[in-house]
Amino acid sequence: MESLLLLIPLSLLLIPFLAYLFYWAVKTGQFDDLNGPGEAILMDDDAPKAEKLNPAPDLKSKSKSR
């Protein structure tokens, strides 16, 4: 019963804070596109990645020049 004396005031302080966080998230557009990020991961990139212009140097040729 004594724990209620602590938990009730804490919950009364927590509720306005959570309500403000929800208001901020809605106002800044966090809930505008719920499906986009989930579908973006499934999209295939059609453009191939560019080849490296300089391939890795041959380690054998460096050891001969010493």
Chimera marker file (.cmm) of the C-alpha trace (Angstrom):
<marker_set name="trace">
<marker id="1" x="0.000" y="0.000" z="0.000" r="1" g="1" b="0" radius="0.5"/>
<marker id="2" x="2.911" y="2.338" z="0.737" r="1" g="1" b="0" radius="0.5"/>
<marker id="3" x="4.266" y="1.847" z="-2.779" r="1" g="1" b="0" radius="0.5"/>
<marker id="4" x="1.120" y="3.473" z="-4.177" r="1" g="1" b="0" radius="0.5"/>
<marker id="5" x="2.123" y="6.695" z="-2.437" r="1" g="1" b="0" radius="0.5"/>
<marker id="6" x="5.189" y="6.728" z="-4.676" r="1" g="1" b="0" radius="0.5"/>
<marker id="7" x="3.806" y="5.195" z="-7.869" r="1" g="1" b="0" radius="0.5"/>
<marker id="8" x="0.719" y="7.387" z="-8.275" r="1" g="1" b="0" radius="0.5"/>
<marker id="9" x="2.620" y="10.722" z="-8.233" r="1" g="1" b="0" radius="0.5"/>
<marker id="10" x="5.265" y="9.283" z="-10.537" r="1" g="1" b="0" radius="0.5"/>
<marker id="11" x="2.637" y="8.168" z="-13.019" r="1" g="1" b="0" radius="0.5"/>
<marker id="12" x="0.962" y="11.580" z="-12.862" r="1" g="1" b="0" radius="0.5"/>
<marker id="13" x="4.295" y="13.168" z="-13.784" r="1" g="1" b="0" radius="0.5"/>
<marker id="14" x="5.038" y="10.627" z="-16.496" r="1" g="1" b="0" radius="0.5"/>
<marker id="15" x="1.726" y="10.936" z="-18.356" r="1" g="1" b="0" radius="0.5"/>
<marker id="16" x="2.170" y="14.610" z="-19.430" r="1" g="1" b="0" radius="0.5"/>
<marker id="17" x="5.748" y="13.887" z="-20.508" r="1" g="1" b="0" radius="0.5"/>
<marker id="18" x="4.656" y="10.979" z="-22.703" r="1" g="1" b="0" radius="0.5"/>
<marker id="19" x="1.776" y="13.035" z="-24.093" r="1" g="1" b="0" radius="0.5"/>
<marker id="20" x="4.236" y="15.792" z="-25.045" r="1" g="1" b="0" radius="0.5"/>
<marker id="21" x="6.545" y="13.267" z="-26.749" r="1" g="1" b="0" radius="0.5"/>
<marker id="22" x="3.631" y="11.907" z="-28.748" r="1" g="1" b="0" radius="0.5"/>
<marker id="23" x="2.524" y="15.441" z="-29.708" r="1" g="1" b="0" radius="0.5"/>
<marker id="24" x="6.075" y="16.285" z="-30.800" r="1" g="1" b="0" radius="0.5"/>
<marker id="25" x="6.339" y="13.110" z="-32.900" r="1" g="1" b="0" radius="0.5"/>
<marker id="26" x="3.054" y="13.824" z="-34.677" r="1" g="1" b="0" radius="0.5"/>
<marker id="27" x="3.928" y="17.482" z="-35.234" r="1" g="1" b="0" radius="0.5"/>
<marker id="28" x="7.360" y="16.719" z="-36.720" r="1" g="1" b="0" radius="0.5"/>
<marker id="29" x="5.987" y="14.129" z="-39.146" r="1" g="1" b="0" radius="0.5"/>
<marker id="30" x="7.307" y="10.943" z="-37.573" r="1" g="1" b="0" radius="0.5"/>
<marker id="31" x="4.086" y="9.105" z="-38.468" r="1" g="1" b="0" radius="0.5"/>
<marker id="32" x="3.618" y="10.474" z="-42.009" r="1" g="1" b="0" radius="0.5"/>
<marker id="33" x="4.972" y="7.465" z="-43.905" r="1" g="1" b="0" radius="0.5"/>
<marker id="34" x="4.713" y="4.238" z="-41.951" r="1" g="1" b="0" radius="0.5"/>
<marker id="35" x="5.156" y="1.839" z="-44.894" r="1" g="1" b="0" radius="0.5"/>
<marker id="36" x="7.978" y="3.590" z="-46.756" r="1" g="1" b="0" radius="0.5"/>
<marker id="37" x="10.987" y="2.473" z="-44.693" r="1" g="1" b="0" radius="0.5"/>
<marker id="38" x="9.731" y="-1.110" z="-44.549" r="1" g="1" b="0" radius="0.5"/>
<marker id="39" x="9.292" y="-1.254" z="-48.317" r="1" g="1" b="0" radius="0.5"/>
<marker id="40" x="12.519" y="0.602" z="-49.096" r="1" g="1" b="0" radius="0.5"/>
<marker id="41" x="14.580" y="-2.295" z="-47.791" r="1" g="1" b="0" radius="0.5"/>
<marker id="42" x="12.916" y="-4.569" z="-50.353" r="1" g="1" b="0" radius="0.5"/>
<marker id="43" x="13.682" y="-2.308" z="-53.326" r="1" g="1" b="0" radius="0.5"/>
<marker id="44" x="16.494" y="-3.551" z="-55.549" r="1" g="1" b="0" radius="0.5"/>
<marker id="45" x="19.153" y="-1.105" z="-56.705" r="1" g="1" b="0" radius="0.5"/>
<marker id="46" x="19.194" y="-1.386" z="-60.493" r="1" g="1" b="0" radius="0.5"/>
<marker id="47" x="22.381" y="0.602" z="-60.981" r="1" g="1" b="0" radius="0.5"/>
<marker id="48" x="25.508" y="-1.557" z="-60.580" r="1" g="1" b="0" radius="0.5"/>
<marker id="49" x="28.220" y="-0.269" z="-58.302" r="1" g="1" b="0" radius="0.5"/>
<marker id="50" x="31.230" y="1.269" z="-59.999" r="1" g="1" b="0" radius="0.5"/>
<marker id="51" x="34.293" y="-0.917" z="-60.352" r="1" g="1" b="0" radius="0.5"/>
<marker id="52" x="37.356" y="0.102" z="-58.426" r="1" g="1" b="0" radius="0.5"/>
<marker id="53" x="39.675" y="2.058" z="-60.702" r="1" g="1" b="0" radius="0.5"/>
<marker id="54" x="42.880" y="0.982" z="-58.991" r="1" g="1" b="0" radius="0.5"/>
<marker id="55" x="42.966" y="-2.723" z="-58.179" r="1" g="1" b="0" radius="0.5"/>
<marker id="56" x="44.953" y="-3.903" z="-55.179" r="1" g="1" b="0" radius="0.5"/>
<marker id="57" x="48.716" y="-3.703" z="-55.833" r="1" g="1" b="0" radius="0.5"/>
<marker id="58" x="50.610" y="-6.910" z="-56.440" r="1" g="1" b="0" radius="0.5"/>
<marker id="59" x="52.606" y="-7.717" z="-53.312" r="1" g="1" b="0" radius="0.5"/>
<marker id="60" x="55.162" y="-9.825" z="-55.209" r="1" g="1" b="0" radius="0.5"/>
<marker id="61" x="56.294" y="-6.911" z="-57.385" r="1" g="1" b="0" radius="0.5"/>
<marker id="62" x="57.005" y="-4.747" z="-54.301" r="1" g="1" b="0" radius="0.5"/>
<marker id="63" x="59.191" y="-7.384" z="-52.687" r="1" g="1" b="0" radius="0.5"/>
<marker id="64" x="61.351" y="-7.671" z="-55.847" r="1" g="1" b="0" radius="0.5"/>
<marker id="65" x="62.076" y="-3.930" z="-55.986" r="1" g="1" b="0" radius="0.5"/>
<marker id="66" x="63.780" y="-3.897" z="-52.550" r="1" g="1" b="0" radius="0.5"/>
<link id1="1" id2="2" r="1" g="1" b="0" radius="0.2"/>
<link id1="2" id2="3" r="1" g="1" b="0" radius="0.2"/>
<link id1="3" id2="4" r="1" g="1" b="0" radius="0.2"/>
<link id1="4" id2="5" r="1" g="1" b="0" radius="0.2"/>
<link id1="5" id2="6" r="1" g="1" b="0" radius="0.2"/>
<link id1="6" id2="7" r="1" g="1" b="0" radius="0.2"/>
<link id1="7" id2="8" r="1" g="1" b="0" radius="0.2"/>
<link id1="8" id2="9" r="1" g="1" b="0" radius="0.2"/>
<link id1="9" id2="10" r="1" g="1" b="0" radius="0.2"/>
<link id1="10" id2="11" r="1" g="1" b="0" radius="0.2"/>
<link id1="11" id2="12" r="1" g="1" b="0" radius="0.2"/>
<link id1="12" id2="13" r="1" g="1" b="0" radius="0.2"/>
<link id1="13" id2="14" r="1" g="1" b="0" radius="0.2"/>
<link id1="14" id2="15" r="1" g="1" b="0" radius="0.2"/>
<link id1="15" id2="16" r="1" g="1" b="0" radius="0.2"/>
<link id1="16" id2="17" r="1" g="1" b="0" radius="0.2"/>
<link id1="17" id2="18" r="1" g="1" b="0" radius="0.2"/>
<link id1="18" id2="19" r="1" g="1" b="0" radius="0.2"/>
<link id1="19" id2="20" r="1" g="1" b="0" radius="0.2"/>
<link id1="20" id2="21" r="1" g="1" b="0" radius="0.2"/>
<link id1="21" id2="22" r="1" g="1" b="0" radius="0.2"/>
<link id1="22" id2="23" r="1" g="1" b="0" radius="0.2"/>
<link id1="23" id2="24" r="1" g="1" b="0" radius="0.2"/>
<link id1="24" id2="25" r="1" g="1" b="0" radius="0.2"/>
<link id1="25" id2="26" r="1" g="1" b="0" radius="0.2"/>
<link id1="26" id2="27" r="1" g="1" b="0" radius="0.2"/>
<link id1="27" id2="28" r="1" g="1" b="0" radius="0.2"/>
<link id1="28" id2="29" r="1" g="1" b="0" radius="0.2"/>
<link id1="29" id2="30" r="1" g="1" b="0" radius="0.2"/>
<link id1="30" id2="31" r="1" g="1" b="0" radius="0.2"/>
<link id1="31" id2="32" r="1" g="1" b="0" radius="0.2"/>
<link id1="32" id2="33" r="1" g="1" b="0" radius="0.2"/>
<link id1="33" id2="34" r="1" g="1" b="0" radius="0.2"/>
<link id1="34" id2="35" r="1" g="1" b="0" radius="0.2"/>
<link id1="35" id2="36" r="1" g="1" b="0" radius="0.2"/>
<link id1="36" id2="37" r="1" g="1" b="0" radius="0.2"/>
<link id1="37" id2="38" r="1" g="1" b="0" radius="0.2"/>
<link id1="38" id2="39" r="1" g="1" b="0" radius="0.2"/>
<link id1="39" id2="40" r="1" g="1" b="0" radius="0.2"/>
<link id1="40" id2="41" r="1" g="1" b="0" radius="0.2"/>
<link id1="41" id2="42" r="1" g="1" b="0" radius="0.2"/>
<link id1="42" id2="43" r="1" g="1" b="0" radius="0.2"/>
<link id1="43" id2="44" r="1" g="1" b="0" radius="0.2"/>
<link id1="44" id2="45" r="1" g="1" b="0" radius="0.2"/>
<link id1="45" id2="46" r="1" g="1" b="0" radius="0.2"/>
<link id1="46" id2="47" r="1" g="1" b="0" radius="0.2"/>
<link id1="47" id2="48" r="1" g="1" b="0" radius="0.2"/>
<link id1="48" id2="49" r="1" g="1" b="0" radius="0.2"/>
<link id1="49" id2="50" r="1" g="1" b="0" radius="0.2"/>
<link id1="50" id2="51" r="1" g="1" b="0" radius="0.2"/>
<link id1="51" id2="52" r="1" g="1" b="0" radius="0.2"/>
<link id1="52" id2="53" r="1" g="1" b="0" radius="0.2"/>
<link id1="53" id2="54" r="1" g="1" b="0" radius="0.2"/>
<link id1="54" id2="55" r="1" g="1" b="0" radius="0.2"/>
<link id1="55" id2="56" r="1" g="1" b="0" radius="0.2"/>
<link id1="56" id2="57" r="1" g="1" b="0" radius="0.2"/>
<link id1="57" id2="58" r="1" g="1" b="0" radius="0.2"/>
<link id1="58" id2="59" r="1" g="1" b="0" radius="0.2"/>
<link id1="59" id2="60" r="1" g="1" b="0" radius="0.2"/>
<link id1="60" id2="61" r="1" g="1" b="0" radius="0.2"/>
<link id1="61" id2="62" r="1" g="1" b="0" radius="0.2"/>
<link id1="62" id2="63" r="1" g="1" b="0" radius="0.2"/>
<link id1="63" id2="64" r="1" g="1" b="0" radius="0.2"/>
<link id1="64" id2="65" r="1" g="1" b="0" radius="0.2"/>
<link id1="65" id2="66" r="1" g="1" b="0" radius="0.2"/>
</marker_set>
